[in-house]
Amino acid sequence: MARKRFSDEDILNLLRQIELSLAGGNDVATACRSAGVSDATYYKWRKRYGGMGKSQLSELKGLEKENQRLKKIVAELELDKLILKETLDVLKPKGLTVTDLRQAIVKARQRLNTSERRTCKTVGMPRSSQRYLNRPKDNEDRLRLALIRLAKQYGRYGYRKITKLLQIEGWKVNYKKIEKLWREEGLQQPKRHKKKKRLYHKDSSVIRLRPKYENHIWSIDFVHDRLSNGSSYKMLTVLDEYTREALCVAVKPKMGNAEVLEALYPLFLCHGKPEFIRSDNGPEFAAENFQKWLTKVGIKPIRIYPGSPWENGYNERFNGTLRREVLNAEWFTTIEQAKTVINKWLKQYNTIRPHQALNMRTPIPETLHQNGT
């Protein structure tokens, strides 16, 4: 038999009925039997509703509803607290990504058995973002492969130079997109160096003479390195400061002022004579016969202030690039091997490698280089 269920008003009326029966001289068992309830039910009802009127009963029902509402609010706040506690370790880092937040929400739902709607609302994450599936496009996969290929081919290039090379290949991308993919692939980030202050005269004029046109100023300098057997060799680097074209990297075991003239003479025949040649104060460049010969052929030598290599900054930068991209990456066993690799890189530097000072253009285009050779 199904259990009877009474409303609060029904219970109050039955209690009144039983009390009237008791007042008429009946015992508790008889009064309860006439009302259709047991003695235990009567005593339980009397303990809870005894002496109440209809207004008091309404107040009790209101208090019970309010109590249930408050309990629900407390439970919800406690649940929100637990959700935030589960995701707190992920929310702490400053570089939080949407993917990290999605994973934190999934873990919180698994541990607390909460709904997606409730968890996303507590954390402040739109459900549409939680359900979004990143579908990489086919062209992005091909772009990644092209990016990795160029990064392997030109290991010391940063993402800006790689962006320019991709644009030359026909990709319509900007450097921000390439930087994002560059970081996702974990490729090398070029280190930033502090800028050095320029050297000034007392009258605030710049000491270094600036190039104004092609063949205005050439800069020369030496780079030293060792072969795998420990023997040393020298490289003479010649740079046109205006066009940024590397005119020559002469590689020899030993090199004095006579070898310097021997390396420069073919360049004068091929490119014409410069108006100035800038160098440091090394004995090869400060030699009297070298200085006199330059003066006789109509070239003005410029020697930087002792201890101020930044005055020959164009060539110093080129030498640093040569060392980073070739000398530090290759291990030569013979002078001929060094010449072959360096000459191959020199062609790449002049015709392929984008130069920031030239608005990401190369010193000389590939077609011009082929026509010239």
Secondary structure, DSSP 8 states (H G I E B T S, - for coil): -------HHHHHHHHHHHHHHHHTT--HHHHHHHHT--HHHHHHHHHHHTT--HHHHHHHHHHHHHHHHHHHHHHHHHHHHHHHHHHHHHHSSTT--HHHHHHHHHHHHHHHT--HHHHHHHHT--HHHHH------HHHHHHHHHHHHHHHHSTT--HHHHHHHHHHHT----HHHHHHHHHHTT-------------B-TTS-BSS----STTSEEEEEEEEEE-TTS-EEEEEEEEETTT--EEEEEEES---HHHHHHHHHHHHHHH---SEEEE-S-HHHH-HHHHHHHHHTT-EEEE--TT-GGGGHHHHHHHHHHIIIIITT---SSHHHHHHHHHHHHHHHHHTS-BGGGTSB-SS-HHHHHHH-
